[in-house]
Amino acid sequence: MKNFISLIIFSILFSCTPKSNFDLERDLYQFSDKMENGDTLEIKVNHSACLFLSHEIYTFVKQKDTVFLQTYSEISSFEKREQTLPKKVYNIKNKSHLSFENYFKYLTKENKPETETKSPLVVIYYKNKAQSKSFYDDGLKDKFEKLDRFGLLRQEIYPHDLFFKAPEPPPPDFTQ
């Protein structure tokens, strides 16, 4: 009986998880500071254009008061390639010009209206409360400008990753 009571108390203590106060709309531009332990934020970036099909998923998880980032990248054009980068600490301060928070501020300022035919450029999911926010582009020029800016952020986080780097063309053959 004593073990049964201990089991009930133990399960009550560990089954109660505190509800997070994080709100996607309110805390988006400071998410790395505002996330609480157990929060998960997922960001999908759509790199697709014309015949090039590609996307990335950035997953931010806060554990033990530290925000971790894991990234999955996929190119589906011609031959499928994918990679999952190792989980790492996201230690870019939200005031840095090369932070996700500042990129979201830029996207908010430059966001285009949603249409039925366009898929979003960036979608942010806050899994704990099933909240989401989408950002759109206005054609290829606008998309490439936003993705170029995103590329600077990606380079800051993963300076040695060459997944999206185009292969060098072969040297010219002057023997013919």
C-alpha positions as CSV (number, residue, x, y, z in Angstrom):
1,M,0.0,0.0,0.0
2,K,2.9,2.3,0.9
3,N,4.4,1.7,-2.6
4,F,1.1,2.4,-4.3
5,I,0.7,5.8,-2.5
6,S,4.3,6.6,-3.4
7,L,3.6,5.7,-7.0
8,I,0.5,7.9,-7.2
9,I,2.4,10.9,-5.7
10,F,5.3,10.4,-8.0
11,S,3.1,10.2,-11.1
12,I,1.2,13.3,-10.0
13,L,4.4,15.3,-9.5
14,F,5.8,14.4,-12.9
15,S,2.6,14.4,-15.0
16,C,1.9,18.1,-14.3
17,T,3.8,20.1,-16.8
18,P,3.5,23.9,-16.5
19,K,1.8,25.7,-19.3
20,S,4.0,28.0,-21.3
21,N,3.3,31.7,-21.4
22,F,5.0,32.0,-24.8
23,D,2.7,33.4,-27.5
24,L,3.9,33.4,-31.2
25,E,2.4,36.7,-32.2
26,R,3.5,38.6,-29.1
27,D,7.0,36.9,-28.6
28,L,8.1,36.2,-32.2
29,Y,10.8,39.0,-32.3
30,Q,12.3,37.8,-29.1
31,F,11.5,34.1,-29.3
32,S,15.0,32.9,-28.1
33,D,14.6,34.9,-24.9
34,K,10.9,34.3,-24.4
35,M,10.7,30.6,-25.0
36,E,10.2,28.5,-21.9
37,N,11.6,25.0,-21.2
38,G,9.8,22.5,-23.3
39,D,8.8,25.0,-26.0
40,T,9.3,24.0,-29.6
41,L,9.3,26.4,-32.6
42,E,9.6,25.1,-36.1
43,I,10.5,27.3,-39.1
44,K,10.0,26.1,-42.6
45,V,11.8,28.0,-45.3
46,N,10.7,27.3,-48.9
47,H,13.7,27.7,-51.3
48,S,11.7,26.4,-54.3
49,A,11.6,28.4,-57.5
50,C,10.9,27.3,-61.1
51,L,12.2,23.7,-61.4
52,F,14.2,23.9,-58.2
53,L,12.4,22.2,-55.3
54,S,14.0,22.7,-51.9
55,H,13.1,23.5,-48.3
56,E,14.6,23.6,-44.9
57,I,13.1,23.0,-41.4
58,Y,14.7,24.8,-38.5
59,T,13.6,23.3,-35.1
60,F,14.2,25.4,-32.0
61,V,13.7,23.6,-28.7
62,K,14.3,25.1,-25.2
63,Q,15.7,22.6,-22.7
64,K,17.3,23.4,-19.4
65,D,17.2,27.1,-20.1
66,T,19.1,26.7,-23.4
67,V,17.7,27.1,-26.9
68,F,18.9,24.4,-29.2
69,L,18.6,24.3,-33.0
70,Q,18.5,21.4,-35.4
71,T,18.2,21.8,-39.1
72,Y,16.9,19.5,-41.8
73,S,17.6,20.5,-45.5
74,E,16.2,18.8,-48.6
75,I,16.6,19.3,-52.3
76,S,14.1,17.4,-54.3
77,S,15.0,18.5,-57.8
78,F,16.5,16.0,-60.3
79,E,18.0,13.7,-57.6
80,K,16.9,13.9,-54.0
81,R,19.5,15.1,-51.5
82,E,18.9,15.7,-47.8
83,Q,20.8,16.4,-44.6
84,T,20.2,16.8,-40.9
85,L,22.7,19.0,-39.2
86,P,23.6,18.2,-35.6
87,K,21.7,19.8,-32.8
88,K,23.6,22.9,-31.6
89,V,23.1,25.8,-29.2
90,Y,21.4,28.8,-30.8
91,N,23.4,31.6,-29.2
92,I,22.8,34.5,-31.6
93,K,21.3,37.3,-29.6
94,N,18.0,38.6,-30.9
95,K,19.5,42.1,-31.3
96,S,22.1,40.9,-33.8
97,H,21.3,41.9,-37.4
98,L,22.0,38.2,-38.4
99,S,19.4,36.6,-36.1
100,F,16.1,34.8,-36.9
101,E,14.3,37.5,-34.8
102,N,15.6,40.3,-37.0
103,Y,14.9,38.3,-40.1
104,F,11.3,38.0,-38.9
105,K,11.1,41.7,-38.4
106,Y,12.3,42.2,-42.0
107,L,9.8,39.7,-43.3
108,T,7.0,41.4,-41.4
109,K,7.9,44.8,-42.9
110,E,8.3,43.3,-46.4
111,N,5.4,40.7,-46.3
112,K,3.1,40.4,-49.3
113,P,-0.5,39.5,-49.2
114,E,-1.5,35.8,-49.2
115,T,-3.0,34.5,-52.4
116,E,-4.6,31.2,-53.3
117,T,-1.8,30.3,-55.8
118,K,1.2,31.1,-53.7
119,S,2.8,29.0,-51.1
120,P,4.4,30.8,-48.2
121,L,8.1,31.6,-48.3
122,V,8.5,31.1,-44.5
123,V,6.1,29.4,-42.1
124,I,6.6,29.5,-38.3
125,Y,4.9,26.9,-36.2
126,Y,4.6,27.0,-32.4
127,K,3.8,23.4,-31.7
128,N,2.9,23.8,-28.0
129,K,-0.2,25.9,-28.8
130,A,-0.7,25.0,-32.4
131,Q,-0.1,28.6,-33.5
132,S,1.4,29.6,-36.9
133,K,2.5,32.6,-38.9
134,S,3.3,32.8,-42.6
135,F,5.3,35.2,-44.7
136,Y,4.8,35.6,-48.5
137,D,6.8,37.0,-51.4
138,D,5.6,38.8,-54.5
139,G,7.3,37.0,-57.4
140,L,10.8,35.7,-58.1
141,K,12.7,38.9,-57.6
142,D,11.1,39.5,-54.2
143,K,11.6,35.8,-53.2
144,F,15.3,35.9,-54.2
145,E,15.9,39.1,-52.3
146,K,14.4,37.6,-49.1
147,L,16.2,34.3,-49.6
148,D,19.5,36.2,-50.2
149,R,19.0,37.9,-46.9
150,F,18.2,34.6,-45.3
151,G,21.4,33.1,-46.8
152,L,23.4,35.6,-44.7
153,L,21.7,34.4,-41.6
154,R,22.2,30.7,-42.5
155,Q,25.9,31.4,-43.3
156,E,26.3,33.0,-39.8
157,I,24.8,29.9,-38.1
158,Y,26.4,27.2,-40.4
159,P,29.6,28.8,-41.8
160,H,31.0,25.5,-43.1
161,D,27.9,23.9,-44.5
162,L,28.1,23.5,-48.3
163,F,24.7,21.8,-48.9
164,F,23.3,24.6,-51.1
165,K,26.6,25.6,-52.7
166,A,26.5,24.9,-56.4
167,P,29.3,22.7,-57.8
168,E,32.1,24.5,-59.6
169,P,31.9,24.1,-63.4
170,P,34.7,22.0,-64.9
171,P,37.6,23.9,-66.3
172,P,37.5,24.5,-70.0
173,D,39.1,22.0,-72.3
174,F,41.6,23.9,-74.6
175,T,43.0,20.7,-76.2
176,Q,40.2,20.5,-78.9
